[in-house]
């Protein structure tokens, strides 16, 4: 995998595969951050309930 602009000589199927892999990795990182935010929210809620 090389970074930078894609050369126009590449077939569209390769570009489509690369785009789908990039979008899937973005979705995976988004799910991880969402779970982490949910965990932090649950932790804060538990601490607030415990302190009351």
PDB file of N, CA, C and O in Angstrom:
ATOM      1  N   UNK A   1       0.856  -1.204   0.000  1.00  0.00           N
ATOM      2  CA  UNK A   1       0.000   0.000   0.000  1.00  0.00           C
ATOM      3  C   UNK A   1       0.887   1.246   0.000  1.00  0.00           C
ATOM      4  O   UNK A   1       1.661   1.462   0.932  1.00  0.00           O
ATOM      5  N   UNK A   2       0.770   2.052  -1.034  1.00  0.00           N
ATOM      6  CA  UNK A   2       1.548   3.282  -1.099  1.00  0.00           C
ATOM      7  C   UNK A   2       0.628   4.471  -0.881  1.00  0.00           C
ATOM      8  O   UNK A   2      -0.518   4.463  -1.331  1.00  0.00           O
ATOM      9  N   UNK A   3       1.122   5.494  -0.192  1.00  0.00           N
ATOM     10  CA  UNK A   3       0.316   6.682   0.060  1.00  0.00           C
ATOM     11  C   UNK A   3       0.430   7.643  -1.112  1.00  0.00           C
ATOM     12  O   UNK A   3       1.336   7.521  -1.937  1.00  0.00           O
ATOM     13  N   UNK A   4      -0.481   8.591  -1.185  1.00  0.00           N
ATOM     14  CA  UNK A   4      -0.442   9.555  -2.274  1.00  0.00           C
ATOM     15  C   UNK A   4      -1.583   9.342  -3.249  1.00  0.00           C
ATOM     16  O   UNK A   4      -2.464   8.513  -3.022  1.00  0.00           O
ATOM     17  N   UNK A   5      -1.558  10.100  -4.340  1.00  0.00           N
ATOM     18  CA  UNK A   5      -2.627  10.025  -5.327  1.00  0.00           C
ATOM     19  C   UNK A   5      -2.501   8.742  -6.151  1.00  0.00           C
ATOM     20  O   UNK A   5      -1.402   8.254  -6.412  1.00  0.00           O
ATOM     21  N   UNK A   6      -3.658   8.215  -6.551  1.00  0.00           N
ATOM     22  CA  UNK A   6      -3.655   7.017  -7.374  1.00  0.00           C
ATOM     23  C   UNK A   6      -3.394   7.388  -8.829  1.00  0.00           C
ATOM     24  O   UNK A   6      -3.966   8.359  -9.324  1.00  0.00           O
ATOM     25  N   UNK A   7      -2.543   6.637  -9.522  1.00  0.00           N
ATOM     26  CA  UNK A   7      -2.315   6.902 -10.943  1.00  0.00           C
ATOM     27  C   UNK A   7      -3.571   6.583 -11.753  1.00  0.00           C
ATOM     28  O   UNK A   7      -4.283   5.637 -11.415  1.00  0.00           O
ATOM     29  N   UNK A   8      -3.863   7.339 -12.808  1.00  0.00           N
ATOM     30  CA  UNK A   8      -5.081   7.126 -13.589  1.00  0.00           C
ATOM     31  C   UNK A   8      -5.063   5.824 -14.383  1.00  0.00           C
ATOM     32  O   UNK A   8      -6.090   5.427 -14.934  1.00  0.00           O
ATOM     33  N   UNK A   9      -3.903   5.148 -14.452  1.00  0.00           N
ATOM     34  CA  UNK A   9      -3.813   3.926 -15.240  1.00  0.00           C
ATOM     35  C   UNK A   9      -4.424   2.732 -14.508  1.00  0.00           C
ATOM     36  O   UNK A   9      -4.637   1.679 -15.109  1.00  0.00           O
ATOM     37  N   UNK A  10      -4.709   2.891 -13.201  1.00  0.00           N
ATOM     38  CA  UNK A  10      -5.282   1.789 -12.444  1.00  0.00           C
ATOM     39  C   UNK A  10      -6.716   1.520 -12.881  1.00  0.00           C
ATOM     40  O   UNK A  10      -7.459   2.459 -13.169  1.00  0.00           O
ATOM     41  N   UNK A  11      -7.116   0.250 -12.933  1.00  0.00           N
ATOM     42  CA  UNK A  11      -8.516  -0.076 -13.250  1.00  0.00           C
ATOM     43  C   UNK A  11      -9.452   0.366 -12.132  1.00  0.00           C
ATOM     44  O   UNK A  11      -9.039   0.531 -10.984  1.00  0.00           O
ATOM     45  N   UNK A  12     -10.708   0.552 -12.485  1.00  0.00           N
ATOM     46  CA  UNK A  12     -11.676   1.068 -11.507  1.00  0.00           C
ATOM     47  C   UNK A  12     -11.955   0.044 -10.410  1.00  0.00           C
ATOM     48  O   UNK A  12     -12.333   0.419  -9.300  1.00  0.00           O
ATOM     49  N   UNK A  13     -11.774  -1.252 -10.707  1.00  0.00           N
ATOM     50  CA  UNK A  13     -12.047  -2.271  -9.695  1.00  0.00           C
ATOM     51  C   UNK A  13     -11.053  -2.156  -8.539  1.00  0.00           C
ATOM     52  O   UNK A  13     -11.429  -2.333  -7.380  1.00  0.00           O
ATOM     53  N   UNK A  14      -9.787  -1.862  -8.847  1.00  0.00           N
ATOM     54  CA  UNK A  14      -8.784  -1.696  -7.793  1.00  0.00           C
ATOM     55  C   UNK A  14      -9.125  -0.492  -6.926  1.00  0.00           C
ATOM     56  O   UNK A  14      -9.013  -0.543  -5.701  1.00  0.00           O
ATOM     57  N   UNK A  15      -9.541   0.587  -7.570  1.00  0.00           N
ATOM     58  CA  UNK A  15      -9.915   1.796  -6.826  1.00  0.00           C
ATOM     59  C   UNK A  15     -11.118   1.509  -5.934  1.00  0.00           C
ATOM     60  O   UNK A  15     -11.172   1.956  -4.789  1.00  0.00           O
ATOM     61  N   UNK A  16     -12.083   0.758  -6.466  1.00  0.00           N
ATOM     62  CA  UNK A  16     -13.284   0.442  -5.700  1.00  0.00           C
ATOM     63  C   UNK A  16     -12.926  -0.432  -4.495  1.00  0.00           C
ATOM     64  O   UNK A  16     -13.466  -0.241  -3.405  1.00  0.00           O
ATOM     65  N   UNK A  17     -12.027  -1.378  -4.691  1.00  0.00           N
ATOM     66  CA  UNK A  17     -11.609  -2.241  -3.581  1.00  0.00           C
ATOM     67  C   UNK A  17     -10.915  -1.423  -2.506  1.00  0.00           C
ATOM     68  O   UNK A  17     -11.145  -1.626  -1.313  1.00  0.00           O
ATOM     69  N   UNK A  18     -10.058  -0.490  -2.935  1.00  0.00           N
ATOM     70  CA  UNK A  18      -9.333   0.339  -1.975  1.00  0.00           C
ATOM     71  C   UNK A  18     -10.299   1.235  -1.199  1.00  0.00           C
ATOM     72  O   UNK A  18     -10.151   1.411   0.010  1.00  0.00           O
ATOM     73  N   UNK A  19     -11.284   1.800  -1.892  1.00  0.00           N
ATOM     74  CA  UNK A  19     -12.259   2.672  -1.241  1.00  0.00           C
ATOM     75  C   UNK A  19     -13.080   1.882  -0.221  1.00  0.00           C
ATOM     76  O   UNK A  19     -13.354   2.368   0.876  1.00  0.00           O
ATOM     77  N   UNK A  20     -13.470   0.654  -0.596  1.00  0.00           N
ATOM     78  CA  UNK A  20     -14.281  -0.149   0.322  1.00  0.00           C
ATOM     79  C   UNK A  20     -13.470  -0.544   1.553  1.00  0.00           C
ATOM     80  O   UNK A  20     -14.001  -0.569   2.663  1.00  0.00           O
ATOM     81  N   UNK A  21     -12.190  -0.852   1.363  1.00  0.00           N
ATOM     82  CA  UNK A  21     -11.355  -1.223   2.518  1.00  0.00           C
ATOM     83  C   UNK A  21     -11.138  -0.024   3.426  1.00  0.00           C
ATOM     84  O   UNK A  21     -11.126  -0.165   4.649  1.00  0.00           O
ATOM     85  N   UNK A  22     -10.965   1.162   2.833  1.00  0.00           N
ATOM     86  CA  UNK A  22     -10.782   2.381   3.624  1.00  0.00           C
ATOM     87  C   UNK A  22     -12.054   2.693   4.417  1.00  0.00           C
ATOM     88  O   UNK A  22     -11.986   3.043   5.595  1.00  0.00           O
ATOM     89  N   UNK A  23     -13.209   2.563   3.766  1.00  0.00           N
ATOM     90  CA  UNK A  23     -14.468   2.874   4.448  1.00  0.00           C
ATOM     91  C   UNK A  23     -14.739   1.866   5.562  1.00  0.00           C
ATOM     92  O   UNK A  23     -15.272   2.228   6.611  1.00  0.00           O
ATOM     93  N   UNK A  24     -14.373   0.600   5.336  1.00  0.00           N
ATOM     94  CA  UNK A  24     -14.595  -0.408   6.379  1.00  0.00           C
ATOM     95  C   UNK A  24     -13.701  -0.153   7.575  1.00  0.00           C
ATOM     96  O   UNK A  24     -14.118  -0.354   8.715  1.00  0.00           O
ATOM     97  N   UNK A  25     -12.460   0.294   7.326  1.00  0.00           N
ATOM     98  CA  UNK A  25     -11.557   0.596   8.443  1.00  0.00           C
ATOM     99  C   UNK A  25     -12.047   1.822   9.202  1.00  0.00           C
ATOM    100  O   UNK A  25     -11.920   1.885  10.425  1.00  0.00           O
ATOM    101  N   UNK A  26     -12.608   2.801   8.484  1.00  0.00           N
ATOM    102  CA  UNK A  26     -13.169   3.986   9.135  1.00  0.00           C
ATOM    103  C   UNK A  26     -14.361   3.588  10.007  1.00  0.00           C
ATOM    104  O   UNK A  26     -14.519   4.084  11.123  1.00  0.00           O
ATOM    105  N   UNK A  27     -15.197   2.687   9.484  1.00  0.00           N
ATOM    106  CA  UNK A  27     -16.360   2.241  10.246  1.00  0.00           C
ATOM    107  C   UNK A  27     -15.928   1.473  11.490  1.00  0.00           C
ATOM    108  O   UNK A  27     -16.539   1.609  12.550  1.00  0.00           O
ATOM    109  N   UNK A  28     -14.868   0.659  11.361  1.00  0.00           N
ATOM    110  CA  UNK A  28     -14.377  -0.117  12.509  1.00  0.00           C
ATOM    111  C   UNK A  28     -13.860   0.819  13.600  1.00  0.00           C
ATOM    112  O   UNK A  28     -14.156   0.627  14.779  1.00  0.00           O
ATOM    113  N   UNK A  29     -13.086   1.832  13.204  1.00  0.00           N
ATOM    114  CA  UNK A  29     -12.555   2.773  14.193  1.00  0.00           C
ATOM    115  C   UNK A  29     -13.692   3.582  14.817  1.00  0.00           C
ATOM    116  O   UNK A  29     -13.626   3.933  15.995  1.00  0.00           O
ATOM    117  N   UNK A  30     -14.722   3.877  14.045  1.00  0.00           N
ATOM    118  CA  UNK A  30     -15.869   4.598  14.573  1.00  0.00           C
ATOM    119  C   UNK A  30     -16.613   3.774  15.617  1.00  0.00           C
ATOM    120  O   UNK A  30     -17.040   4.300  16.644  1.00  0.00           O
ATOM    121  N   UNK A  31     -16.766   2.468  15.346  1.00  0.00           N
ATOM    122  CA  UNK A  31     -17.440   1.596  16.306  1.00  0.00           C
ATOM    123  C   UNK A  31     -16.630   1.495  17.588  1.00  0.00           C
ATOM    124  O   UNK A  31     -17.196   1.477  18.681  1.00  0.00           O
ATOM    125  N   UNK A  32     -15.298   1.427  17.463  1.00  0.00           N
ATOM    126  CA  UNK A  32     -14.433   1.330  18.639  1.00  0.00           C
ATOM    127  C   UNK A  32     -14.559   2.592  19.492  1.00  0.00           C
ATOM    128  O   UNK A  32     -14.678   2.514  20.715  1.00  0.00           O
ATOM    129  N   UNK A  33     -14.531   3.759  18.835  1.00  0.00           N
ATOM    130  CA  UNK A  33     -14.637   5.014  19.582  1.00  0.00           C
ATOM    131  C   UNK A  33     -16.022   5.160  20.203  1.00  0.00           C
ATOM    132  O   UNK A  33     -16.161   5.722  21.289  1.00  0.00           O
ATOM    133  N   UNK A  34     -17.060   4.650  19.508  1.00  0.00           N
ATOM    134  CA  UNK A  34     -18.414   4.717  20.046  1.00  0.00           C
ATOM    135  C   UNK A  34     -18.533   3.855  21.298  1.00  0.00           C
ATOM    136  O   UNK A  34     -19.125   4.277  22.291  1.00  0.00           O
ATOM    137  N   UNK A  35     -17.966   2.638  21.252  1.00  0.00           N
ATOM    138  CA  UNK A  35     -17.989   1.755  22.426  1.00  0.00           C
ATOM    139  C   UNK A  35     -17.208   2.370  23.580  1.00  0.00           C
ATOM    140  O   UNK A  35     -17.607   2.259  24.740  1.00  0.00           O
ATOM    141  N   UNK A  36     -16.087   3.023  23.254  1.00  0.00           N
ATOM    142  CA  UNK A  36     -15.267   3.660  24.291  1.00  0.00           C
ATOM    143  C   UNK A  36     -16.037   4.813  24.940  1.00  0.00           C
ATOM    144  O   UNK A  36     -15.990   4.983  26.158  1.00  0.00           O
ATOM    145  N   UNK A  37     -16.743   5.604  24.130  1.00  0.00           N
ATOM    146  CA  UNK A  37     -17.530   6.715  24.669  1.00  0.00           C
ATOM    147  C   UNK A  37     -18.669   6.188  25.531  1.00  0.00           C
ATOM    148  O   UNK A  37     -18.978   6.757  26.578  1.00  0.00           O
ATOM    149  N   UNK A  38     -19.292   5.100  25.090  1.00  0.00           N
ATOM    150  CA  UNK A  38     -20.377   4.488  25.861  1.00  0.00           C
ATOM    151  C   UNK A  38     -19.853   3.981  27.201  1.00  0.00           C
ATOM    152  O   UNK A  38     -20.512   4.133  28.230  1.00  0.00           O
ATOM    153  N   UNK A  39     -18.654   3.374  27.184  1.00  0.00           N
ATOM    154  CA  UNK A  39     -18.046   2.866  28.414  1.00  0.00           C
ATOM    155  C   UNK A  39     -17.720   3.999  29.369  1.00  0.00           C
ATOM    156  O   UNK A  39     -17.952   3.883  30.572  1.00  0.00           O
ATOM    157  N   UNK A  40     -17.178   5.108  28.839  1.00  0.00           N
ATOM    158  CA  UNK A  40     -16.848   6.259  29.682  1.00  0.00           C
ATOM    159  C   UNK A  40     -18.112   6.862  30.277  1.00  0.00           C
ATOM    160  O   UNK A  40     -18.124   7.251  31.445  1.00  0.00           O
ATOM    161  N   UNK A  41     -19.181   6.942  29.481  1.00  0.00           N
ATOM    162  CA  UNK A  41     -20.444   7.491  29.968  1.00  0.00           C
ATOM    163  C   UNK A  41     -21.006   6.622  31.084  1.00  0.00           C
ATOM    164  O   UNK A  41     -21.494   7.132  32.093  1.00  0.00           O
ATOM    165  N   UNK A  42     -20.934   5.293  30.898  1.00  0.00           N
ATOM    166  CA  UNK A  42     -21.424   4.364  31.912  1.00  0.00           C
ATOM    167  C   UNK A  42     -20.607   4.485  33.194  1.00  0.00           C
ATOM    168  O   UNK A  42     -21.146   4.425  34.299  1.00  0.00           O
ATOM    169  N   UNK A  43     -19.294   4.657  33.024  1.00  0.00           N
ATOM    170  CA  UNK A  43     -18.405   4.787  34.185  1.00  0.00           C
ATOM    171  C   UNK A  43     -18.728   6.058  34.960  1.00  0.00           C
ATOM    172  O   UNK A  43     -18.801   6.038  36.188  1.00  0.00           O
ATOM    173  N   UNK A  44     -18.922   7.171  34.240  1.00  0.00           N
ATOM    174  CA  UNK A  44     -19.237   8.439  34.900  1.00  0.00           C
ATOM    175  C   UNK A  44     -20.576   8.354  35.620  1.00  0.00           C
ATOM    176  O   UNK A  44     -20.730   8.863  36.730  1.00  0.00           O
ATOM    177  N   UNK A  45     -21.545   7.705  34.974  1.00  0.00           N
ATOM    178  CA  UNK A  45     -22.869   7.558  35.582  1.00  0.00           C
ATOM    179  C   UNK A  45     -22.770   6.729  36.856  1.00  0.00           C
ATOM    180  O   UNK A  45     -23.397   7.063  37.861  1.00  0.00           O
ATOM    181  N   UNK A  46     -21.989   5.652  36.823  1.00  0.00           N
ATOM    182  CA  UNK A  46     -21.834   4.798  38.006  1.00  0.00           C
ATOM    183  C   UNK A  46     -21.163   5.565  39.145  1.00  0.00           C
ATOM    184  O   UNK A  46     -21.553   5.412  40.303  1.00  0.00           O
ATOM    185  N   UNK A  47     -20.176   6.374  38.836  1.00  0.00           N
ATOM    186  CA  UNK A  47     -19.483   7.160  39.859  1.00  0.00           C
ATOM    187  C   UNK A  47     -20.432   8.180  40.472  1.00  0.00           C
ATOM    188  O   UNK A  47     -20.429   8.386  41.685  1.00  0.00           O
ATOM    189  N   UNK A  48     -21.253   8.825  39.626  1.00  0.00           N
ATOM    190  CA  UNK A  48     -22.201   9.817  40.142  1.00  0.00           C
ATOM    191  C   UNK A  48     -23.228   9.159  41.056  1.00  0.00           C
ATOM    192  O   UNK A  48     -23.568   9.706  42.105  1.00  0.00           O
ATOM    193  N   UNK A  49     -23.721   7.995  40.665  1.00  0.00           N
ATOM    194  CA  UNK A  49     -24.701   7.279  41.495  1.00  0.00           C
ATOM    195  C   UNK A  49     -24.051   6.845  42.810  1.00  0.00           C
ATOM    196  O   UNK A  49     -24.678   6.891  43.868  1.00  0.00           O
ATOM    197  N   UNK A  50     -22.780   6.423  42.728  1.00  0.00           N
ATOM    198  CA  UNK A  50     -22.070   5.959  43.925  1.00  0.00           C
ATOM    199  C   UNK A  50     -21.816   7.110  44.897  1.00  0.00           C
ATOM    200  O   UNK A  50     -21.855   6.917  46.112  1.00  0.00           O
ATOM    201  N   UNK A  51     -21.557   8.308  44.365  1.00  0.00           N
ATOM    202  CA  UNK A  51     -21.251   9.451  45.231  1.00  0.00           C
ATOM    203  C   UNK A  51     -22.504  10.043  45.862  1.00  0.00           C
ATOM    204  O   UNK A  51     -22.408  10.729  46.880  1.00  0.00           O
ATOM    205  N   UNK A  52     -23.669   9.797  45.287  1.00  0.00           N
ATOM    206  CA  UNK A  52     -24.888  10.408  45.828  1.00  0.00           C
ATOM    207  C   UNK A  52     -25.352   9.730  47.105  1.00  0.00           C
ATOM    208  O   UNK A  52     -26.364  10.127  47.683  1.00  0.00           O
TER     209      UNK A  52
END
